[in-house]
Each structure stands twice: as C-alpha cells, then as structure tokens.
C-alpha cells in the first residue's frame, strides 16, 4: 500500500509506503521509552542518597526530610556533643581547682566531696560517630552527656558554696591580735583584781601598749556599740554573726560608730586608759551568745 503526500504546486509529490511509516513509529516509541527509563534511573540514584559517615539511607519522598536537612541535623548533633564534652572537661578542671584552694585554706578539716574514679574524665575524648550509629544512638549519647554535665554542675555549685562559706568564716573568725604589740599584761581567767587586789574573774586579755597605738578589728562584722561605759571606758562592740562578738575597751579615741560595717584588720580605735584602768592598755574580749571565751583559743599563733 502506498500513501501519496501532495506538496505545493509545481512541487514533486512524496510517496511513502505504509511499512516504512509503521517502522518509523515503532522507532520513535522505543526512543521515548528509553529516555524515560534513563531519567527514572537518574532520579532513583539521587533519591537513594547514603551519608557515608553514618551509613543511613535517606529516602527523599514527601514523608521524609531532604538530604540537606539531614546534613544540617547531623552537624547540629555533632556540635552539641562537642560543646557538652568541652563543658564537662571545663567543669572538672574548675572543680579540681576549687578543691586545691579549699585544701589549702580549709578551716575545721571538713571533708570535701570528690569525683569518683568512675566519674572523672581522663582528658581524652571527642564526639565518636560509628558507621553503625542511628539518630537514636546519637540522642542517647547527648542525653548521657547532659546528665554528666548536670552532675558536675551540681558538684561545682556545692563546692563553690562551701568555698564561699569558708571564706566568710575565715573573715568573720577573730583570729588576729587586736594590737601589733602582743604582750599580755593580764590573761583570761581568774586573777587578783589590779585595783581591789582580791581574786576575781577576768573575761578577756589585756594588751599593754602605748597610748595612741592602733586597735584593729580582729574579724569583719557590724559595730553594735561605740561609746562609753563605767568599767570599759571608751569601748567598741562588733557583731560577727551567729552570736559571735568582740569587745575592745579603755580606748583613748573611737574611730567607728554604731552601725558601721568593718573589715578584718581595719583600725577602729586607739589605745588609751579610760574607764576602770591602771594604765594604757587594751582590754579585749570574745563572747559567744553573751558567754565570754578565752581569746587565746582563736588567735593564730
């Protein structure tokens, strides 16, 4: 069978056999199918991406995240693990430094909390990602690190509080000589009264010193009295907290007033011989809730 295509006037007609047209049609269909197959294979390759670092196939369909989002999530996990690990190491170092300081300055021999061998880091590490790891494994690793960080932070905060308390205790403990001339003309306890000559109890220490010699606060605290009394003469009382109090008597001049906050070693008065006194000296007392204590038990040797 022959098909004749009529061209424009004066042009030669085109003769095509039916067999030729059928063969051409089949060829076109085959080419189109082959191209479609190749395009599908390329898309499949793109969809079946595998991240070599973690070995998890990432299907890119409507119900899953894209490869770009997965990469971002993975990087975020790695960054979080690295930050937690660094934070953990820093907390261990800070805790050990506090322990060293407290061991050198500890008052009263209190036992310090220590990291167990199991809990201590040995300085080695870094985020480890196995080829077999899944997102669940990474999340578990992050949660474990976060728990360790919380434990270290709790320990660090407790030790910091202990060090602060120790520092406050050190500053509020009357451990210094109130004058630079540590000669005691009269000790704490029973003695013969210097004026009446009879046996009487002496509630403090007497330091013989020249008039005008500086008198220092033996610990930080608040001035609760600054004035004159018949026995004490010109005197000062300082409250150091928890019922602990120091008294400084027979001064020639008072340099602080009631309500003032004083620091350890601050000059608060000058030596004199006011009140019930036989000569220039400082009468120094330590009292706990009103009861007199022997200052020699507090003064550093």
C-alpha positions in Angstrom: 0.0 0.0 0.0 1.3 3.4 -0.9 0.4 6.9 0.5 1.0 10.0 -1.6 1.5 13.4 0.1 0.7 16.3 -2.3 3.2 19.1 -1.9 2.8 22.7 -3.0 2.0 23.5 -6.7 4.8 22.8 -9.0 6.5 20.5 -6.4 7.1 16.9 -6.7 4.6 14.6 -4.7 6.1 12.4 -1.9 5.4 8.7 -2.0 5.6 6.8 1.4 4.9 3.1 1.9 2.8 2.0 4.9 5.5 -0.4 6.1 8.0 2.5 6.3 5.6 4.6 8.4 5.0 1.7 10.9 8.7 1.1 11.4 9.3 4.8 12.0 6.5 4.9 14.6 8.0 1.9 16.5 11.4 3.5 16.5 10.1 6.8 18.0 8.2 4.9 20.7 11.3 2.9 21.6 13.5 6.1 21.8 10.9 7.8 24.0 10.7 4.8 26.3 14.5 4.5 26.6 14.8 8.2 27.5 12.1 7.9 30.1 13.8 4.9 31.7 17.2 6.7 31.9 15.6 9.7 33.5 13.9 7.5 36.1 17.2 5.8 36.9 19.0 9.1 37.5 16.2 10.2 39.8 16.4 7.0 41.7 20.1 7.4 42.2 19.6 10.9 43.5 16.8 9.7 45.8 18.8 6.8 47.2 21.5 9.1 48.8 23.6 7.5 51.5 25.6 9.5 54.0 29.0 7.8 54.3 29.7 9.0 57.8 26.7 7.4 59.4 25.6 4.7 56.9 21.9 5.7 57.0 20.0 5.7 53.7 17.9 8.9 53.3 14.8 8.3 51.1 13.7 11.6 49.6 10.0 11.4 49.4 7.2 13.6 50.6 7.2 11.9 54.1 10.9 12.4 54.9 13.4 15.2 55.3 15.7 16.2 52.5 19.3 15.3 52.3 20.2 19.0 53.1 18.1 18.9 56.2 19.6 15.6 57.3 23.1 17.1 56.9 22.1 20.1 59.0 20.7 17.9 61.7 23.8 15.7 61.8 26.0 18.7 62.1 23.9 20.1 64.9 24.2 16.8 66.8 27.9 16.8 66.4 28.2 20.4 67.5 26.0 19.7 70.6 28.1 16.7 71.6 31.3 18.6 71.2 30.0 21.5 73.3 28.8 19.2 76.0 32.1 17.4 76.1 34.1 20.6 76.4 31.7 21.9 79.1 32.2 18.6 81.0 36.0 18.9 80.9 36.0 22.6 81.9 33.7 21.8 84.9 36.1 19.0 86.0 39.0 21.4 85.8 37.2 24.1 87.8 36.1 21.6 90.4 39.7 20.4 90.9 40.9 24.0 91.2 38.4 24.7 93.9 39.4 21.5 95.7 43.0 22.6 95.7 42.2 26.1 97.1 39.9 24.6 99.8 42.5 22.1 100.8 45.0 24.9 101.4 42.5 27.2 103.2 40.1 24.8 104.9 39.1 25.6 108.4 37.9 22.8 110.7 39.0 19.9 108.5 35.7 19.3 106.7 35.7 16.5 104.2 35.5 17.7 100.6 33.3 16.0 98.0 35.4 14.2 95.4 34.7 12.9 91.9 34.9 9.1 91.9 37.3 7.4 89.6 34.4 6.3 87.5 33.1 9.9 87.1 36.5 11.5 86.4 37.5 12.3 82.9 41.0 11.4 81.8 41.3 14.2 79.2 40.7 12.0 76.1 37.7 12.2 74.0 35.7 13.9 71.3 32.5 13.1 69.6 32.6 9.5 68.2 30.2 8.6 65.4 30.3 5.0 64.3 29.3 3.8 60.8 26.5 1.9 62.6 25.1 4.8 64.6 21.5 5.8 64.2 19.7 9.0 65.3 18.5 7.2 68.4 22.1 6.4 69.3 23.2 10.0 68.9 20.3 11.2 71.0 21.2 8.7 73.7 24.8 9.9 73.7 23.7 13.5 74.0 21.3 12.7 76.9 24.1 10.8 78.7 26.5 13.7 78.3 23.8 16.2 79.5 23.3 14.1 82.7 27.0 14.1 83.4 27.1 17.8 82.9 24.2 18.3 85.4 26.0 16.1 88.0 29.3 18.1 87.5 27.4 21.4 87.7 25.7 20.4 90.9 29.1 19.3 92.5 30.7 22.5 91.3 28.0 24.7 92.8 28.1 22.9 96.1 31.9 23.3 96.3 31.7 26.9 95.3 29.2 27.5 98.1 31.5 25.7 100.5 34.4 27.8 99.5 32.3 31.0 99.9 31.2 29.9 103.3 34.7 29.0 104.2 35.9 32.4 103.0 33.2 34.2 105.0 34.0 32.1 108.1 37.7 32.9 107.7 37.0 36.7 107.6 34.5 36.6 110.5 36.6 34.5 112.8 38.5 36.7 115.3 41.9 35.1 114.6 44.2 38.2 114.8 45.9 40.1 117.5 44.0 43.3 118.1 47.2 45.3 118.5 50.7 44.9 117.0 52.2 44.6 120.5 51.2 41.1 121.6 52.4 41.5 125.2 49.6 40.4 127.5 49.7 42.1 130.9 46.8 40.0 132.1 45.4 36.7 130.8 41.9 35.3 130.6 40.5 33.6 133.7 40.9 34.0 137.5 43.4 36.6 138.8 43.9 39.2 141.5 42.0 42.3 140.6 44.5 45.1 139.8 42.5 47.7 141.7 41.0 45.9 144.7 43.6 43.2 145.0 41.1 40.4 145.5 40.5 37.3 143.5 38.2 38.0 140.5 37.4 36.5 137.1 38.9 38.3 134.1 36.8 37.9 131.0 39.4 38.8 128.4 43.0 39.6 127.6 44.9 42.8 128.5 47.5 44.0 126.0 49.9 46.6 127.4 50.5 49.2 124.7 51.3 52.9 124.4 48.5 55.5 124.3 47.5 56.1 120.7 48.6 52.6 119.4 46.1 51.5 116.7 43.5 48.9 117.7 42.3 46.6 114.8 39.2 44.7 114.3 40.1 41.0 114.6 37.4 40.0 112.2 34.9 41.6 109.8 31.4 42.5 111.2 29.0 45.2 112.2 29.6 47.7 115.0 26.8 47.3 117.5 28.1 49.7 120.2 30.6 52.6 120.2 30.5 54.7 123.3 31.5 55.0 127.0 30.8 52.7 129.9 31.9 53.0 133.6 34.1 49.8 133.6 35.1 49.7 129.9 35.7 53.4 129.4 35.6 54.2 125.7 34.8 50.9 124.0 33.6 49.2 120.8 31.5 46.0 120.3 31.5 44.2 116.9 29.0 41.5 115.9 30.5 38.9 113.6 27.3 36.8 113.1 26.0 33.6 114.7 26.2 35.2 118.2 29.9 35.8 118.0 31.1 39.2 119.3 34.3 41.0 120.1 34.8 43.9 122.5 37.6 46.5 122.7 37.9 48.6 125.9 39.8 51.5 127.5 40.4 53.3 124.2 41.5 56.9 124.0 39.7 57.5 120.8 36.9 55.7 118.8 37.2 55.7 115.0 34.0 53.9 114.1 30.3 54.4 115.1 27.4 52.1 115.8 26.0 50.6 112.5 29.4 50.8 110.7 30.5 47.7 108.7 34.1 47.0 109.4 36.6 44.7 107.7 39.2 42.4 109.2 42.3 44.3 110.3 40.6 47.7 110.0 41.7 50.3 112.6 38.7 51.0 114.8 40.2 52.8 117.8 43.4 54.0 119.6 44.8 52.6 122.8 44.1 54.6 126.0 43.4 54.3 129.7 39.8 55.3 130.1 37.3 53.6 132.5 38.5 51.2 135.2 42.2 51.1 134.3 45.6 51.4 135.9 47.4 52.5 132.7 47.4 52.5 128.9 46.3 49.1 127.6 43.6 47.3 125.5 41.1 45.0 127.2 40.0 42.5 124.5 37.1 40.1 124.8 35.4 37.4 122.6 31.9 36.4 123.5 29.6 33.8 122.1 25.9 34.5 122.8 26.9 36.5 125.8 29.3 34.0 127.3 33.0 35.0 127.4 35.5 32.8 125.7 39.3 32.6 126.0 40.6 34.7 123.1 43.8 32.6 123.1 41.9 29.7 121.5 41.1 31.9 118.5 44.3 33.9 118.0 46.6 32.4 115.4 50.0 31.6 116.9 
